[in-house]
Amino acid sequence: MMKVFSGSDILASALKEKIEEIGVEVLKKDNIQSARLGGFGNLDLAVELFIDERYFGKVNDVIEQFRMDI
């Protein structure tokens, strides 16, 4: 798995949706929710998105366009 994004939940959800539109599955890791359930806080980048590295070539343009738009 390859990390393609770290940031806020709102931005992560938007990018996840764009990647899934082209048929690539995305794994979303929510560090804030995990920390909350564990009983402690987390001030780091809250959400990370991962894809299978075999599909990076397919999603690279989507990621770059997303970065340019934000």
BAZAGU-442617 format. One record per residue: chain; residue in three letters; x negated, y, z negated of N, C-alpha, C in turn. Coordinates in steps of 0.1 Angstrom, whole numbers, plus 5000, padded with zeros to 4 digits. Each point is the difference from the previous one (the first is absolute). Example, Ala and Ser with C-alpha at 12.3 -4.5 7.8 and 13.67 -1.06 7.14 Angstrom:
<recs>
{unit = A&code = Ala&nu = 4868&nv = 4943&nw = 4922&cau = 5009&cav = 5012&caw = 5000&cu = 4991&cv = 5012&cw = 5000}
{unit = A&code = Ser&nu = 5004&nv = 5011&nw = 5007&cau = 4991&cav = 5011&caw = 5000&cu = 5008&cv = 5011&cw = 4992}
</recs>
This chain:
<recs>
{unit = A&code = Met&nu = 4992&nv = 4988&nw = 5000&cau = 5008&cav = 5012&caw = 5000&cu = 4991&cv = 5012&cw = 5000}
{unit = A&code = Met&nu = 5005&nv = 5010&nw = 5007&cau = 4992&cav = 5013&caw = 5001&cu = 5009&cv = 5012&cw = 4995}
{unit = A&code = Lys&nu = 4994&nv = 5008&nw = 4991&cau = 5007&cav = 5012&caw = 4996&cu = 5000&cv = 5010&cw = 5010}
{unit = A&code = Val&nu = 5012&nv = 5006&nw = 5003&cau = 5001&cav = 5010&caw = 5011&cu = 5005&cv = 5013&cw = 4994}
{unit = A&code = Phe&nu = 5005&nv = 5000&nw = 4987&cau = 5005&cav = 5013&caw = 4995&cu = 5000&cv = 4999&cw = 4984}
{unit = A&code = Ser&nu = 4997&nv = 5011&nw = 4994&cau = 5001&cav = 5002&caw = 4986&cu = 5006&cv = 5014&cw = 4998}
{unit = A&code = Gly&nu = 5010&nv = 5001&nw = 4992&cau = 5006&cav = 5013&caw = 4998&cu = 5014&cv = 4999&cw = 4993}
{unit = A&code = Ser&nu = 5008&nv = 5010&nw = 5002&cau = 5013&cav = 5001&caw = 4993&cu = 5010&cv = 4990&cw = 5006}
{unit = A&code = Asp&nu = 5010&nv = 4996&nw = 4992&cau = 5010&cav = 4991&caw = 5004&cu = 5007&cv = 5005&cw = 5012}
{unit = A&code = Ile&nu = 5003&nv = 5012&nw = 5000&cau = 5008&cav = 5006&caw = 5012&cu = 4993&cv = 4998&cw = 5013}
{unit = A&code = Leu&nu = 4987&nv = 5004&nw = 5000&cau = 4992&cav = 4999&caw = 5012&cu = 4998&cv = 4985&cw = 5004}
{unit = A&code = Ala&nu = 4997&nv = 4992&nw = 4990&cau = 4998&cav = 4986&caw = 5002&cu = 5012&cv = 4994&cw = 5006}
{unit = A&code = Ser&nu = 5012&nv = 5003&nw = 4995&cau = 5012&cav = 4994&caw = 5006&cu = 5002&cv = 5005&cw = 5014}
{unit = A&code = Ala&nu = 4997&nv = 5012&nw = 5003&cau = 5002&cav = 5005&caw = 5014&cu = 4990&cv = 4993&cw = 5010}
{unit = A&code = Leu&nu = 4988&nv = 4998&nw = 4995&cau = 4990&cav = 4993&caw = 5009&cu = 5004&cv = 4986&cw = 5001}
{unit = A&code = Lys&nu = 5004&nv = 4994&nw = 4990&cau = 5004&cav = 4985&caw = 5000&cu = 5011&cv = 4998&cw = 5010}
{unit = A&code = Glu&nu = 5010&nv = 5009&nw = 5000&cau = 5011&cav = 4999&caw = 5010&cu = 4995&cv = 5001&cw = 5014}
{unit = A&code = Lys&nu = 4991&nv = 5010&nw = 5003&cau = 4994&cav = 5002&caw = 5013&cu = 4992&cv = 4987&cw = 5005}
{unit = A&code = Ile&nu = 4993&nv = 4995&nw = 4991&cau = 4992&cav = 4988&caw = 5004&cu = 5009&cv = 4988&cw = 5002}
{unit = A&code = Glu&nu = 5010&nv = 4998&nw = 4992&cau = 5010&cav = 4989&caw = 5002&cu = 5008&cv = 5001&cw = 5012}
{unit = A&code = Glu&nu = 5002&nv = 5013&nw = 5005&cau = 5007&cav = 5002&caw = 5013&cu = 4993&cv = 4994&cw = 5012}
{unit = A&code = Ile&nu = 4987&nv = 4998&nw = 4999&cau = 4993&cav = 4994&caw = 5011&cu = 4997&cv = 4985&cw = 4998}
{unit = A&code = Gly&nu = 5007&nv = 4995&nw = 4989&cau = 4999&cav = 4985&caw = 4998&cu = 4989&cv = 4995&cw = 4992}
{unit = A&code = Val&nu = 4994&nv = 5008&nw = 4992&cau = 4989&cav = 4996&caw = 4991&cu = 5005&cv = 5000&cw = 4985}
{unit = A&code = Glu&nu = 4998&nv = 4989&nw = 4994&cau = 5004&cav = 4999&caw = 4986&cu = 4990&cv = 5008&cw = 4991}
{unit = A&code = Val&nu = 5006&nv = 5007&nw = 4990&cau = 4992&cav = 5008&caw = 4991&cu = 5002&cv = 4996&cw = 4985}
{unit = A&code = Leu&nu = 4989&nv = 4998&nw = 4993&cau = 5001&cav = 4997&caw = 4986&cu = 4998&cv = 5013&cw = 4992}
{unit = A&code = Lys&nu = 5009&nv = 5003&nw = 4991&cau = 5000&cav = 5013&caw = 4993&cu = 4997&cv = 4996&cw = 4985}
{unit = A&code = Lys&nu = 4989&nv = 5006&nw = 4995&cau = 4996&cav = 4998&caw = 4986&cu = 5003&cv = 5013&cw = 4992}
{unit = A&code = Asp&nu = 5009&nv = 5000&nw = 4991&cau = 5004&cav = 5012&caw = 4992&cu = 4993&cv = 4999&cw = 4986}
{unit = A&code = Asn&nu = 4989&nv = 5008&nw = 4999&cau = 4993&cav = 5000&caw = 4988&cu = 5007&cv = 5007&cw = 4988}
{unit = A&code = Ile&nu = 5008&nv = 5010&nw = 5003&cau = 5007&cav = 5007&caw = 4989&cu = 5010&cv = 4990&cw = 4994}
{unit = A&code = Gln&nu = 5008&nv = 4993&nw = 5008&cau = 5010&cav = 4991&caw = 4995&cu = 4993&cv = 4989&cw = 4992}
{unit = A&code = Ser&nu = 4989&nv = 4995&nw = 5005&cau = 4993&cav = 4989&caw = 4993&cu = 4995&cv = 5005&cw = 4986}
{unit = A&code = Ala&nu = 4995&nv = 5013&nw = 5000&cau = 4995&cav = 5005&caw = 4988&cu = 5011&cv = 5003&cw = 4990}
{unit = A&code = Arg&nu = 5011&nv = 5004&nw = 5005&cau = 5012&cav = 5003&caw = 4991&cu = 5005&cv = 4987&cw = 4994}
{unit = A&code = Leu&nu = 5000&nv = 4989&nw = 5008&cau = 5005&cav = 4987&caw = 4995&cu = 4990&cv = 4995&cw = 4990}
{unit = A&code = Gly&nu = 4987&nv = 5003&nw = 5001&cau = 4990&cav = 4996&caw = 4991&cu = 4999&cv = 5008&cw = 4987}
{unit = A&code = Gly&nu = 5007&nv = 5011&nw = 5000&cau = 5001&cav = 5008&caw = 4988&cu = 4990&cv = 5011&cw = 4999}
{unit = A&code = Phe&nu = 4993&nv = 5004&nw = 5011&cau = 4991&cav = 5011&caw = 5000&cu = 5002&cv = 5008&cw = 5013}
{unit = A&code = Gly&nu = 4994&nv = 5012&nw = 5000&cau = 5002&cav = 5009&caw = 5012&cu = 4988&cv = 4998&cw = 5010}
{unit = A&code = Asn&nu = 5002&nv = 5005&nw = 5012&cau = 4990&cav = 5000&caw = 5010&cu = 5000&cv = 5013&cw = 5008}
{unit = A&code = Leu&nu = 4989&nv = 5007&nw = 5000&cau = 5000&cav = 5013&caw = 5007&cu = 4993&cv = 4999&cw = 5014}
{unit = A&code = Asp&nu = 4995&nv = 4988&nw = 5003&cau = 4994&cav = 4998&caw = 5013&cu = 5010&cv = 5001&cw = 5012}
{unit = A&code = Leu&nu = 4994&nv = 4998&nw = 5012&cau = 5009&cav = 5000&caw = 5011&cu = 5010&cv = 4989&cw = 4998}
{unit = A&code = Ala&nu = 5013&nv = 5003&nw = 5001&cau = 5010&cav = 4991&caw = 4995&cu = 5003&cv = 4988&cw = 5009}
{unit = A&code = Val&nu = 5000&nv = 5002&nw = 5013&cau = 5005&cav = 4989&caw = 5008&cu = 4989&cv = 4997&cw = 5011}
{unit = A&code = Glu&nu = 4998&nv = 4987&nw = 5003&cau = 4991&cav = 4996&caw = 5010&cu = 5007&cv = 4991&cw = 5010}
{unit = A&code = Leu&nu = 4997&nv = 5002&nw = 5013&cau = 5005&cav = 4991&caw = 5010&cu = 4989&cv = 4992&cw = 5006}
{unit = A&code = Phe&nu = 5004&nv = 4987&nw = 5003&cau = 4990&cav = 4991&caw = 5005&cu = 5007&cv = 4993&cw = 5013}
{unit = A&code = Ile&nu = 4991&nv = 4997&nw = 5009&cau = 5005&cav = 4992&caw = 5012&cu = 4990&cv = 4989&cw = 5002}
{unit = A&code = Asp&nu = 5004&nv = 4990&nw = 5008&cau = 4990&cav = 4990&caw = 5004&cu = 4991&cv = 5006&cw = 5010}
{unit = A&code = Glu&nu = 4987&nv = 4999&nw = 4997&cau = 4990&cav = 5007&caw = 5008&cu = 5000&cv = 4996&cw = 5015}
{unit = A&code = Arg&nu = 5006&nv = 4989&nw = 5004&cau = 5001&cav = 4997&caw = 5014&cu = 5009&cv = 5009&cw = 5008}
{unit = A&code = Tyr&nu = 5009&nv = 5008&nw = 4993&cau = 5009&cav = 5009&caw = 5006&cu = 4995&cv = 5014&cw = 5000}
{unit = A&code = Phe&nu = 4988&nv = 5003&nw = 4995&cau = 4996&cav = 5014&caw = 4999&cu = 5000&cv = 5007&cw = 5013}
{unit = A&code = Gly&nu = 4995&nv = 4994&nw = 5010&cau = 5000&cav = 5006&caw = 5014&cu = 5014&cv = 5004&cw = 5004}
{unit = A&code = Lys&nu = 5010&nv = 4992&nw = 4996&cau = 5013&cav = 5003&caw = 5004&cu = 5006&cv = 5012&cw = 4992}
{unit = A&code = Val&nu = 4996&nv = 5002&nw = 4988&cau = 5006&cav = 5010&caw = 4991&cu = 4991&cv = 5012&cw = 4999}
{unit = A&code = Asn&nu = 4988&nv = 5000&nw = 5005&cau = 4991&cav = 5011&caw = 4998&cu = 5006&cv = 5013&cw = 5006}
{unit = A&code = Asp&nu = 5006&nv = 5000&nw = 5012&cau = 5006&cav = 5012&caw = 5005&cu = 5011&cv = 5006&cw = 4992}
{unit = A&code = Val&nu = 5008&nv = 4991&nw = 4994&cau = 5011&cav = 5004&caw = 4991&cu = 4995&cv = 5007&cw = 4988}
{unit = A&code = Ile&nu = 4989&nv = 4994&nw = 4994&cau = 4994&cav = 5006&caw = 4988&cu = 4994&cv = 5014&cw = 5003}
{unit = A&code = Glu&nu = 4993&nv = 5000&nw = 5011&cau = 4994&cav = 5013&caw = 5004&cu = 5010&cv = 5011&cw = 5002}
{unit = A&code = Gln&nu = 5011&nv = 4997&nw = 5007&cau = 5010&cav = 5009&caw = 5003&cu = 5007&cv = 5005&cw = 4987}
{unit = A&code = Phe&nu = 5002&nv = 4990&nw = 4991&cau = 5006&cav = 5003&caw = 4987&cu = 4991&cv = 5010&cw = 4992}
{unit = A&code = Arg&nu = 4987&nv = 4998&nw = 5000&cau = 4991&cav = 5009&caw = 4993&cu = 5000&cv = 5014&cw = 5006}
{unit = A&code = Met&nu = 5001&nv = 5000&nw = 5013&cau = 5000&cav = 5014&caw = 5007&cu = 5013&cv = 5007&cw = 4997}
{unit = A&code = Asp&nu = 5011&nv = 4993&nw = 4997&cau = 5013&cav = 5006&caw = 4998&cu = 5002&cv = 5005&cw = 4985}
{unit = A&code = Ile&nu = 4992&nv = 4995&nw = 4991&cau = 5001&cav = 5004&caw = 4986&cu = 4992&cv = 5011&cw = 4996}
</recs>
